Amino acid sequence: MLYFSVKDNGGGVEEETLVQLRELLQSEEINIEHNGLQNINRRIRLGYGGDSGLTIDSTEGKGFSVLLKLRKGEM
């Protein structure tokens, strides 16, 4: 696997928002509000396999992070 991590030390998001974003990444339903994030994750999974994709984490007041995981080699 190949991992890319992007982190900031900004305000982060509330726990409720984080849960909603995580659910969105796993959802098969199209969401208009965060469509870009969902589309990126879907394309990664289609191109690199189901165990690839985005993982997000945040602590309110301490920052936000996104981890991109890509399978190396053949699926």
Biopython code that builds the backbone (N, CA, C, O; Angstrom):
import numpy as np
from Bio.PDB.StructureBuilder import StructureBuilder

atoms = [
    (1, "MET", "N", (0.844, -1.176, 0.000)),
    (1, "MET", "CA", (0.000, 0.000, 0.000)),
    (1, "MET", "C", (0.890, 1.241, 0.000)),
    (1, "MET", "O", (2.010, 1.234, 0.512)),
    (2, "LEU", "N", (0.358, 2.286, -0.584)),
    (2, "LEU", "CA", (1.016, 3.582, -0.606)),
    (2, "LEU", "C", (0.115, 4.557, 0.133)),
    (2, "LEU", "O", (-1.081, 4.630, -0.149)),
    (3, "TYR", "N", (0.677, 5.308, 1.078)),
    (3, "TYR", "CA", (-0.110, 6.212, 1.908)),
    (3, "TYR", "C", (0.327, 7.661, 1.709)),
    (3, "TYR", "O", (1.518, 7.962, 1.643)),
    (4, "PHE", "N", (-0.657, 8.547, 1.615)),
    (4, "PHE", "CA", (-0.433, 9.992, 1.607)),
    (4, "PHE", "C", (-1.248, 10.565, 2.740)),
    (4, "PHE", "O", (-2.421, 10.228, 2.900)),
    (5, "SER", "N", (-0.639, 11.424, 3.527)),
    (5, "SER", "CA", (-1.335, 12.025, 4.657)),
    (5, "SER", "C", (-1.221, 13.549, 4.582)),
    (5, "SER", "O", (-0.141, 14.103, 4.375)),
    (6, "VAL", "N", (-2.366, 14.205, 4.756)),
    (6, "VAL", "CA", (-2.401, 15.664, 4.789)),
    (6, "VAL", "C", (-3.058, 16.071, 6.099)),
    (6, "VAL", "O", (-4.159, 15.616, 6.410)),
    (7, "LYS", "N", (-2.396, 16.920, 6.863)),
    (7, "LYS", "CA", (-2.897, 17.347, 8.170)),
    (7, "LYS", "C", (-2.790, 18.859, 8.306)),
    (7, "LYS", "O", (-1.915, 19.498, 7.721)),
    (8, "ASP", "N", (-3.701, 19.408, 9.092)),
    (8, "ASP", "CA", (-3.563, 20.808, 9.452)),
    (8, "ASP", "C", (-3.773, 20.963, 10.954)),
    (8, "ASP", "O", (-4.211, 20.029, 11.625)),
    (9, "ASN", "N", (-3.466, 22.117, 11.463)),
    (9, "ASN", "CA", (-3.640, 22.370, 12.898)),
    (9, "ASN", "C", (-4.708, 23.436, 13.119)),
    (9, "ASN", "O", (-4.656, 24.188, 14.093)),
    (10, "GLY", "N", (-5.684, 23.495, 12.200)),
    (10, "GLY", "CA", (-6.761, 24.475, 12.281)),
    (10, "GLY", "C", (-7.808, 24.101, 13.316)),
    (10, "GLY", "O", (-7.529, 23.383, 14.276)),
    (11, "GLY", "N", (-9.005, 24.597, 13.104)),
    (11, "GLY", "CA", (-10.092, 24.435, 14.064)),
    (11, "GLY", "C", (-10.740, 23.069, 14.091)),
    (11, "GLY", "O", (-11.488, 22.764, 15.019)),
    (12, "GLY", "N", (-10.471, 22.233, 13.091)),
    (12, "GLY", "CA", (-11.094, 20.925, 13.044)),
    (12, "GLY", "C", (-12.600, 21.038, 12.849)),
    (12, "GLY", "O", (-13.109, 22.114, 12.535)),
    (13, "VAL", "N", (-13.312, 19.931, 13.035)),
    (13, "VAL", "CA", (-14.765, 19.929, 12.919)),
    (13, "VAL", "C", (-15.368, 19.244, 14.136)),
    (13, "VAL", "O", (-14.702, 18.477, 14.831)),
    (14, "GLU", "N", (-16.638, 19.534, 14.379)),
    (14, "GLU", "CA", (-17.348, 18.901, 15.487)),
    (14, "GLU", "C", (-17.477, 17.406, 15.229)),
    (14, "GLU", "O", (-17.458, 16.968, 14.078)),
    (15, "GLU", "N", (-17.606, 16.632, 16.284)),
    (15, "GLU", "CA", (-17.726, 15.175, 16.189)),
    (15, "GLU", "C", (-18.898, 14.772, 15.289)),
    (15, "GLU", "O", (-18.775, 13.839, 14.495)),
    (16, "GLU", "N", (-20.010, 15.456, 15.407)),
    (16, "GLU", "CA", (-21.192, 15.146, 14.596)),
    (16, "GLU", "C", (-20.894, 15.309, 13.105)),
    (16, "GLU", "O", (-21.308, 14.480, 12.295)),
    (17, "THR", "N", (-20.186, 16.362, 12.746)),
    (17, "THR", "CA", (-19.809, 16.600, 11.355)),
    (17, "THR", "C", (-18.846, 15.538, 10.870)),
    (17, "THR", "O", (-18.955, 15.070, 9.737)),
    (18, "LEU", "N", (-17.909, 15.154, 11.711)),
    (18, "LEU", "CA", (-16.944, 14.113, 11.354)),
    (18, "LEU", "C", (-17.653, 12.792, 11.078)),
    (18, "LEU", "O", (-17.334, 12.107, 10.107)),
    (19, "VAL", "N", (-18.603, 12.437, 11.919)),
    (19, "VAL", "CA", (-19.373, 11.202, 11.721)),
    (19, "VAL", "C", (-20.120, 11.255, 10.395)),
    (19, "VAL", "O", (-20.138, 10.270, 9.657)),
    (20, "GLN", "N", (-20.731, 12.387, 10.085)),
    (20, "GLN", "CA", (-21.464, 12.538, 8.825)),
    (20, "GLN", "C", (-20.534, 12.401, 7.620)),
    (20, "GLN", "O", (-20.892, 11.756, 6.634)),
    (21, "LEU", "N", (-19.361, 12.993, 7.691)),
    (21, "LEU", "CA", (-18.398, 12.902, 6.591)),
    (21, "LEU", "C", (-17.912, 11.465, 6.402)),
    (21, "LEU", "O", (-17.773, 11.003, 5.270)),
    (22, "ARG", "N", (-17.658, 10.771, 7.482)),
    (22, "ARG", "CA", (-17.220, 9.374, 7.389)),
    (22, "ARG", "C", (-18.311, 8.504, 6.790)),
    (22, "ARG", "O", (-18.030, 7.640, 5.958)),
    (23, "GLU", "N", (-19.549, 8.723, 7.203)),
    (23, "GLU", "CA", (-20.671, 7.970, 6.640)),
    (23, "GLU", "C", (-20.816, 8.263, 5.151)),
    (23, "GLU", "O", (-21.102, 7.363, 4.362)),
    (24, "LEU", "N", (-20.623, 9.501, 4.776)),
    (24, "LEU", "CA", (-20.720, 9.903, 3.380)),
    (24, "LEU", "C", (-19.710, 9.147, 2.522)),
    (24, "LEU", "O", (-20.039, 8.705, 1.422)),
    (25, "LEU", "N", (-18.490, 8.997, 3.016)),
    (25, "LEU", "CA", (-17.456, 8.300, 2.256)),
    (25, "LEU", "C", (-17.827, 6.850, 1.992)),
    (25, "LEU", "O", (-17.418, 6.286, 0.977)),
    (26, "GLN", "N", (-18.591, 6.241, 2.882)),
    (26, "GLN", "CA", (-18.978, 4.841, 2.734)),
    (26, "GLN", "C", (-20.295, 4.662, 1.988)),
    (26, "GLN", "O", (-20.608, 3.558, 1.543)),
    (27, "SER", "N", (-21.059, 5.723, 1.850)),
    (27, "SER", "CA", (-22.406, 5.657, 1.286)),
    (27, "SER", "C", (-22.392, 5.462, -0.231)),
    (27, "SER", "O", (-21.515, 5.969, -0.930)),
    (28, "GLU", "N", (-23.377, 4.720, -0.719)),
    (28, "GLU", "CA", (-23.568, 4.546, -2.155)),
    (28, "GLU", "C", (-24.505, 5.607, -2.716)),
    (28, "GLU", "O", (-24.585, 5.779, -3.933)),
    (29, "GLU", "N", (-25.217, 6.321, -1.842)),
    (29, "GLU", "CA", (-26.135, 7.365, -2.278)),
    (29, "GLU", "C", (-25.352, 8.622, -2.663)),
    (29, "GLU", "O", (-24.359, 8.966, -2.021)),
    (30, "ILE", "N", (-25.804, 9.294, -3.704)),
    (30, "ILE", "CA", (-25.165, 10.539, -4.140)),
    (30, "ILE", "C", (-25.592, 11.657, -3.195)),
    (30, "ILE", "O", (-26.780, 11.836, -2.929)),
    (31, "ASN", "N", (-24.618, 12.403, -2.692)),
    (31, "ASN", "CA", (-24.880, 13.509, -1.788)),
    (31, "ASN", "C", (-24.475, 14.802, -2.483)),
    (31, "ASN", "O", (-23.326, 14.951, -2.897)),
    (32, "ILE", "N", (-25.397, 15.722, -2.611)),
    (32, "ILE", "CA", (-25.130, 16.970, -3.325)),
    (32, "ILE", "C", (-24.156, 17.867, -2.559)),
    (32, "ILE", "O", (-23.310, 18.512, -3.177)),
    (33, "GLU", "N", (-24.254, 17.922, -1.238)),
    (33, "GLU", "CA", (-23.466, 18.854, -0.433)),
    (33, "GLU", "C", (-21.964, 18.569, -0.475)),
    (33, "GLU", "O", (-21.162, 19.497, -0.574)),
    (34, "HIS", "N", (-21.584, 17.310, -0.401)),
    (34, "HIS", "CA", (-20.161, 16.934, -0.371)),
    (34, "HIS", "C", (-19.852, 15.972, -1.515)),
    (34, "HIS", "O", (-19.108, 15.008, -1.335)),
    (35, "ASN", "N", (-20.413, 16.230, -2.669)),
    (35, "ASN", "CA", (-20.294, 15.351, -3.809)),
    (35, "ASN", "C", (-18.841, 15.140, -4.236)),
    (35, "ASN", "O", (-18.475, 14.026, -4.610)),
    (36, "GLY", "N", (-18.009, 16.174, -4.193)),
    (36, "GLY", "CA", (-16.615, 16.057, -4.614)),
    (36, "GLY", "C", (-15.845, 15.057, -3.776)),
    (36, "GLY", "O", (-15.138, 14.208, -4.319)),
    (37, "LEU", "N", (-15.970, 15.143, -2.479)),
    (37, "LEU", "CA", (-15.290, 14.221, -1.571)),
    (37, "LEU", "C", (-15.734, 12.787, -1.832)),
    (37, "LEU", "O", (-14.912, 11.872, -1.873)),
    (38, "GLN", "N", (-17.017, 12.602, -2.004)),
    (38, "GLN", "CA", (-17.567, 11.268, -2.248)),
    (38, "GLN", "C", (-17.100, 10.725, -3.605)),
    (38, "GLN", "O", (-16.742, 9.552, -3.710)),
    (39, "ASN", "N", (-17.103, 11.567, -4.638)),
    (39, "ASN", "CA", (-16.665, 11.133, -5.965)),
    (39, "ASN", "C", (-15.195, 10.742, -5.983)),
    (39, "ASN", "O", (-14.820, 9.749, -6.606)),
    (40, "ILE", "N", (-14.369, 11.516, -5.307)),
    (40, "ILE", "CA", (-12.936, 11.199, -5.246)),
    (40, "ILE", "C", (-12.731, 9.827, -4.608)),
    (40, "ILE", "O", (-11.968, 9.008, -5.120)),
    (41, "ASN", "N", (-13.408, 9.579, -3.498)),
    (41, "ASN", "CA", (-13.256, 8.298, -2.817)),
    (41, "ASN", "C", (-13.744, 7.151, -3.703)),
    (41, "ASN", "O", (-13.109, 6.097, -3.753)),
    (42, "ARG", "N", (-14.853, 7.343, -4.392)),
    (42, "ARG", "CA", (-15.381, 6.308, -5.293)),
    (42, "ARG", "C", (-14.406, 5.995, -6.417)),
    (42, "ARG", "O", (-14.168, 4.829, -6.730)),
    (43, "ARG", "N", (-13.847, 7.021, -7.019)),
    (43, "ARG", "CA", (-12.904, 6.815, -8.122)),
    (43, "ARG", "C", (-11.639, 6.099, -7.656)),
    (43, "ARG", "O", (-11.106, 5.248, -8.367)),
    (44, "ILE", "N", (-11.167, 6.440, -6.479)),
    (44, "ILE", "CA", (-9.980, 5.767, -5.927)),
    (44, "ILE", "C", (-10.274, 4.279, -5.760)),
    (44, "ILE", "O", (-9.461, 3.439, -6.146)),
    (45, "ARG", "N", (-11.423, 3.950, -5.190)),
    (45, "ARG", "CA", (-11.776, 2.544, -4.968)),
    (45, "ARG", "C", (-11.941, 1.783, -6.279)),
    (45, "ARG", "O", (-11.530, 0.628, -6.388)),
    (46, "LEU", "N", (-12.546, 2.435, -7.278)),
    (46, "LEU", "CA", (-12.711, 1.783, -8.575)),
    (46, "LEU", "C", (-11.362, 1.536, -9.248)),
    (46, "LEU", "O", (-11.153, 0.483, -9.850)),
    (47, "GLY", "N", (-10.462, 2.487, -9.151)),
    (47, "GLY", "CA", (-9.172, 2.380, -9.823)),
    (47, "GLY", "C", (-8.137, 1.535, -9.103)),
    (47, "GLY", "O", (-7.290, 0.908, -9.740)),
    (48, "TYR", "N", (-8.202, 1.515, -7.771)),
    (48, "TYR", "CA", (-7.143, 0.859, -6.995)),
    (48, "TYR", "C", (-7.635, -0.288, -6.120)),
    (48, "TYR", "O", (-6.830, -0.940, -5.455)),
    (49, "GLY", "N", (-8.923, -0.541, -6.109)),
    (49, "GLY", "CA", (-9.467, -1.639, -5.312)),
    (49, "GLY", "C", (-10.187, -1.152, -4.073)),
    (49, "GLY", "O", (-9.950, -0.045, -3.589)),
    (50, "GLY", "N", (-11.064, -1.993, -3.571)),
    (50, "GLY", "CA", (-11.935, -1.635, -2.448)),
    (50, "GLY", "C", (-11.237, -1.329, -1.143)),
    (50, "GLY", "O", (-11.815, -0.667, -0.280)),
    (51, "ASP", "N", (-10.003, -1.793, -0.971)),
    (51, "ASP", "CA", (-9.298, -1.499, 0.273)),
    (51, "ASP", "C", (-8.531, -0.173, 0.181)),
    (51, "ASP", "O", (-7.879, 0.236, 1.141)),
    (52, "SER", "N", (-8.610, 0.487, -0.962)),
    (52, "SER", "CA", (-8.018, 1.812, -1.130)),
    (52, "SER", "C", (-9.080, 2.862, -0.825)),
    (52, "SER", "O", (-10.270, 2.550, -0.803)),
    (53, "GLY", "N", (-8.659, 4.101, -0.589)),
    (53, "GLY", "CA", (-9.628, 5.166, -0.388)),
    (53, "GLY", "C", (-9.163, 6.209, 0.611)),
    (53, "GLY", "O", (-8.004, 6.234, 1.023)),
    (54, "LEU", "N", (-10.104, 7.074, 0.990)),
    (54, "LEU", "CA", (-9.840, 8.166, 1.910)),
    (54, "LEU", "C", (-10.300, 7.817, 3.315)),
    (54, "LEU", "O", (-11.318, 7.150, 3.501)),
    (55, "THR", "N", (-9.549, 8.269, 4.290)),
    (55, "THR", "CA", (-9.938, 8.195, 5.692)),
    (55, "THR", "C", (-9.765, 9.593, 6.260)),
    (55, "THR", "O", (-8.730, 10.229, 6.059)),
    (56, "ILE", "N", (-10.779, 10.068, 6.967)),
    (56, "ILE", "CA", (-10.679, 11.410, 7.539)),
    (56, "ILE", "C", (-10.746, 11.337, 9.052)),
    (56, "ILE", "O", (-11.382, 10.452, 9.624)),
    (57, "ASP", "N", (-10.076, 12.284, 9.685)),
    (57, "ASP", "CA", (-10.069, 12.367, 11.141)),
    (57, "ASP", "C", (-9.975, 13.833, 11.531)),
    (57, "ASP", "O", (-9.425, 14.653, 10.795)),
    (58, "SER", "N", (-10.512, 14.144, 12.683)),
    (58, "SER", "CA", (-10.469, 15.519, 13.157)),
    (58, "SER", "C", (-10.701, 15.548, 14.654)),
    (58, "SER", "O", (-11.414, 14.711, 15.209)),
    (59, "THR", "N", (-10.094, 16.516, 15.288)),
    (59, "THR", "CA", (-10.356, 16.823, 16.686)),
    (59, "THR", "C", (-10.684, 18.301, 16.746)),
    (59, "THR", "O", (-9.878, 19.149, 16.362)),
    (60, "GLU", "N", (-11.874, 18.595, 17.230)),
    (60, "GLU", "CA", (-12.313, 19.982, 17.270)),
    (60, "GLU", "C", (-11.303, 20.830, 18.031)),
    (60, "GLU", "O", (-10.921, 20.503, 19.154)),
    (61, "GLY", "N", (-10.880, 21.913, 17.410)),
    (61, "GLY", "CA", (-9.913, 22.814, 18.018)),
    (61, "GLY", "C", (-8.462, 22.409, 17.823)),
    (61, "GLY", "O", (-7.559, 23.148, 18.215)),
    (62, "LYS", "N", (-8.218, 21.233, 17.217)),
    (62, "LYS", "CA", (-6.842, 20.761, 17.066)),
    (62, "LYS", "C", (-6.445, 20.403, 15.645)),
    (62, "LYS", "O", (-5.265, 20.169, 15.383)),
    (63, "GLY", "N", (-7.401, 20.352, 14.713)),
    (63, "GLY", "CA", (-7.002, 20.088, 13.343)),
    (63, "GLY", "C", (-7.833, 19.051, 12.628)),
    (63, "GLY", "O", (-8.785, 18.493, 13.175)),
    (64, "PHE", "N", (-7.446, 18.808, 11.386)),
    (64, "PHE", "CA", (-8.153, 17.922, 10.475)),
    (64, "PHE", "C", (-7.113, 17.156, 9.684)),
    (64, "PHE", "O", (-6.065, 17.708, 9.350)),
    (65, "SER", "N", (-7.381, 15.882, 9.374)),
    (65, "SER", "CA", (-6.439, 15.113, 8.569)),
    (65, "SER", "C", (-7.181, 14.218, 7.583)),
    (65, "SER", "O", (-8.289, 13.751, 7.845)),
    (66, "VAL", "N", (-6.535, 13.994, 6.446)),
    (66, "VAL", "CA", (-7.046, 13.092, 5.427)),
    (66, "VAL", "C", (-5.917, 12.136, 5.076)),
    (66, "VAL", "O", (-4.794, 12.558, 4.802)),
    (67, "LEU", "N", (-6.227, 10.848, 5.086)),
    (67, "LEU", "CA", (-5.265, 9.815, 4.712)),
    (67, "LEU", "C", (-5.749, 9.181, 3.421)),
    (67, "LEU", "O", (-6.887, 8.716, 3.348)),
    (68, "LEU", "N", (-4.903, 9.156, 2.403)),
    (68, "LEU", "CA", (-5.203, 8.511, 1.130)),
    (68, "LEU", "C", (-4.393, 7.227, 1.074)),
    (68, "LEU", "O", (-3.170, 7.236, 1.216)),
    (69, "LYS", "N", (-5.097, 6.122, 0.865)),
    (69, "LYS", "CA", (-4.449, 4.805, 0.823)),
    (69, "LYS", "C", (-4.676, 4.211, -0.564)),
    (69, "LYS", "O", (-5.815, 4.060, -1.004)),
    (70, "LEU", "N", (-3.565, 3.869, -1.259)),
    (70, "LEU", "CA", (-3.633, 3.297, -2.597)),
    (70, "LEU", "C", (-2.922, 1.956, -2.629)),
    (70, "LEU", "O", (-1.833, 1.792, -2.078)),
    (71, "ARG", "N", (-3.562, 1.009, -3.286)),
    (71, "ARG", "CA", (-2.930, -0.301, -3.463)),
    (71, "ARG", "C", (-1.854, -0.190, -4.536)),
    (71, "ARG", "O", (-2.085, 0.406, -5.587)),
    (72, "LYS", "N", (-0.701, -0.750, -4.281)),
    (72, "LYS", "CA", (0.374, -0.788, -5.268)),
    (72, "LYS", "C", (0.304, -2.112, -6.004)),
    (72, "LYS", "O", (0.023, -3.147, -5.400)),
    (73, "GLY", "N", (0.555, -2.087, -7.282)),
    (73, "GLY", "CA", (0.553, -3.328, -8.051)),
    (73, "GLY", "C", (-0.840, -3.701, -8.518)),
    (73, "GLY", "O", (-1.754, -2.876, -8.519)),
    (74, "GLU", "N", (-0.991, -4.957, -8.916)),
    (74, "GLU", "CA", (-2.257, -5.432, -9.455)),
    (74, "GLU", "C", (-3.279, -5.686, -8.375)),
    (74, "GLU", "O", (-2.941, -5.989, -7.231)),
    (75, "MET", "N", (-4.564, -5.556, -8.766)),
    (75, "MET", "CA", (-5.664, -5.818, -7.825)),
    (75, "MET", "C", (-5.953, -7.286, -7.756)),
    (75, "MET", "O", (-6.846, -7.706, -7.020)),
]
sb = StructureBuilder()
sb.init_structure("model")
sb.init_model(0)
sb.init_chain("A")
sb.init_seg("    ")
for serial, (resi, resn, name, xyz) in enumerate(atoms, 1):
    if name == "N":
        sb.init_residue(resn, " ", resi, " ")
    sb.init_atom(name, np.array(xyz, "f"), 0.0, 1.0, " ", f" {name:<3s}", serial, name[0])
structure = sb.get_structure()
